[in-house]
Amino acid sequence: NVWSADDVRDARWKHGSDAMQSSTLNWYFLFPKGIYEDDSVLGVAVDASTIALFSDSIDDATSIFNPRISAEDIENSVMVHEFGHLLGLVNLVYTSPADHEDSEHPGHSNNEDSVMYWAVETVTISAWFSGDLPTEFDQDDLNDLAGMKSGELTTTDQLWRP
């Protein structure tokens, strides 16, 4: 199966009511068989409530780069990355006071050591060669989350949709 963002949204709708119309926070994590339409993508956040991790792509990625990295390691890194998008990182629902967004990959960190680095969700991540996948938010991400929690950083008027 080849999945598009609309396919992921449609699959989510089959499993729950509209998370955007509820006063209850609902997040949906889907693990579909198959690949994303851009076959280099391992996971995707399709809106503010839904992510998909493509198990076939993740399984294939384990043998491409470093045999010491398991599918579970890759899945963990990609899941934390996509979870960061659900939280609005990086500059998806706010404007950060720190200049840490990659200008060539909006919504992603320019720090290769951050789990929000753009390559974490693709098979092109150079860290796979060393066997050291990022799994944590960097200090800029943590500062932005603290700013959102405190109200110091306010959301933009745009509806979050990558």
C-alpha positions in Angstrom: 0.0 0.0 0.0 1.1 3.5 -0.8 -0.3 6.1 1.7 -0.9 9.8 1.2 -1.7 12.3 4.0 -5.3 12.1 3.1 -5.3 8.3 3.4 -3.8 8.6 6.9 -6.5 11.2 7.9 -9.2 8.9 6.4 -7.9 5.9 8.4 -7.9 8.0 11.6 -11.5 9.0 11.0 -12.5 5.4 11.0 -11.1 5.0 14.5 -12.3 8.1 16.3 -14.4 11.2 16.2 -13.1 14.5 15.0 -10.4 15.4 17.5 -10.4 19.0 16.3 -14.0 19.6 17.4 -13.7 18.2 20.9 -12.7 19.7 24.2 -10.8 16.5 24.9 -7.3 16.1 23.5 -7.2 13.1 21.3 -4.0 11.9 19.5 -4.0 9.1 17.0 -0.9 7.0 16.3 -1.3 4.8 13.3 1.1 2.1 12.2 0.0 1.2 8.7 1.5 -1.5 6.5 3.0 0.0 3.4 4.9 3.1 2.6 4.2 6.8 2.4 3.9 8.4 -1.1 7.4 9.9 -0.7 9.1 6.6 -0.1 11.9 8.2 1.9 9.5 9.2 4.7 9.3 6.9 7.7 6.7 8.9 9.6 4.4 11.8 9.2 2.2 14.1 11.2 -0.8 14.9 9.0 -2.6 17.3 11.4 -2.6 18.4 15.0 -4.0 15.0 16.1 -2.7 12.3 13.9 0.7 10.7 13.1 1.5 7.6 11.1 4.7 5.5 11.3 5.2 3.3 8.2 6.3 0.0 9.5 7.4 -1.4 6.1 9.6 1.6 5.5 11.0 1.4 9.0 11.8 -2.3 8.6 13.5 -1.6 5.3 15.6 1.2 6.8 17.1 -1.1 9.4 19.2 -2.9 6.8 20.0 0.1 4.6 22.5 1.9 6.9 23.6 0.4 10.2 22.8 -3.2 11.2 23.3 -2.1 14.9 20.2 0.1 14.7 17.0 -1.9 15.2 13.5 -1.2 13.8 12.5 -0.3 17.4 15.3 2.3 17.6 14.2 3.9 14.4 10.5 3.8 15.4 11.3 5.4 18.7 13.2 8.3 17.2 10.6 8.9 14.5 7.7 8.6 17.0 9.3 11.2 19.3 9.9 13.5 16.3 6.3 13.2 15.1 5.1 13.7 18.6 7.0 17.0 18.6 5.0 18.0 15.6 1.8 17.3 17.4 3.1 19.6 20.1 3.6 22.3 17.5 7.4 22.1 17.3 9.3 23.8 15.4 7.4 27.1 14.7 4.3 25.3 13.6 1.9 27.1 15.9 4.2 29.8 17.3 7.2 31.9 16.5 10.3 30.9 18.5 12.6 33.5 20.0 15.5 31.2 19.1 16.6 30.9 15.5 16.6 27.1 15.3 14.3 26.4 12.4 16.0 24.9 9.2 15.1 27.4 6.5 15.2 24.6 3.9 12.9 22.3 6.0 10.2 24.4 7.7 8.9 23.0 10.9 12.2 21.3 11.6 15.3 22.0 13.7 18.6 23.0 12.2 20.4 21.1 15.0 21.4 17.6 13.8 21.4 16.4 17.5 17.8 17.3 18.0 15.0 14.8 17.5 13.3 17.6 15.6 16.0 17.6 12.9 14.4 17.2 9.5 16.2 14.0 8.6 14.9 12.0 11.6 11.7 11.2 9.7 13.5 10.1 6.5 15.9 7.3 5.5 18.6 9.9 4.8 19.7 10.6 8.4 23.5 10.6 8.6 23.4 9.6 12.3 22.4 6.1 11.2 25.9 5.5 10.1 27.2 6.1 13.6 24.4 4.3 15.2 23.3 7.3 17.3 19.8 8.4 16.5 18.5 11.4 18.4 15.6 10.7 20.7 15.3 13.9 22.7 14.3 17.5 22.2 17.2 19.9 22.3 17.3 22.9 24.6 15.7 25.3 22.1 12.8 22.9 21.7 12.5 22.5 25.5 12.6 26.3 25.9 9.8 26.7 23.3 7.7 24.1 25.1 8.2 25.9 28.4 7.3 29.2 26.7 4.1 27.7 25.3 3.2 26.2 28.7 3.8 29.5 30.5 2.0 31.6 27.9 5.1 33.5 27.0 4.9 32.1 23.5 1.5 32.5 22.0 0.1 30.5 19.1 -0.2 32.0 15.6 -3.5 32.5 13.9 -2.7 29.8 11.4 -4.3 26.4 11.6 -1.6 23.7 12.1 -1.4 21.6 9.0 2.0 20.5 7.5 
